[in-house]
Amino acid sequence: MLAADLEYGDETFDLETSIESASRIITKWNSEKEYHQRYANCQQFIDELALALGVNLKKHFQGPLGDYLNQLRGEGQCEMAFPLTKGIFFEI
């Protein structure tokens, strides 16, 4: 089962087109790729899937969370923590 919010900001997505795009990426990863911590990991799959749906996750996740996801993309693992910015630190 696939569940999706077909609205992203001011954009909306056609359900049929979205399912076709997701199906192509899922099929590609299931048939052509083998998991590798650095070159074919879960975050890279999600990035490619999101791009096929027209969403650039790298553009939208910046700061500490963006740094965390970049490390996860590149290394396939990272600490389950990320540094707090001064603004977040003072709010806590």
SULFEN-V950881 format. One line per field, one symbol per residue. ss: DSSP state (H for helix, E for strand, - for the rest). burial: + if it has 9 or more other C-alpha atoms within 8 Angstrom, else -. A space follows every 10 residues. Layout:
BEGIN
ss: ???
burial: ???
END
This chain:
BEGIN
ss: ------EE-- EE--HHHHHH HHHHHHHHHH HH---E---E -HHHHHHHHH HH----HHHH --HHHHHHHH HHHHH----- -----HHHHH H-
burial: ---------- -------+-- ++--++-++- ------++-+ +-+++-++++ +++--++--- ++-++++++- +++-++---- ---------- --
END
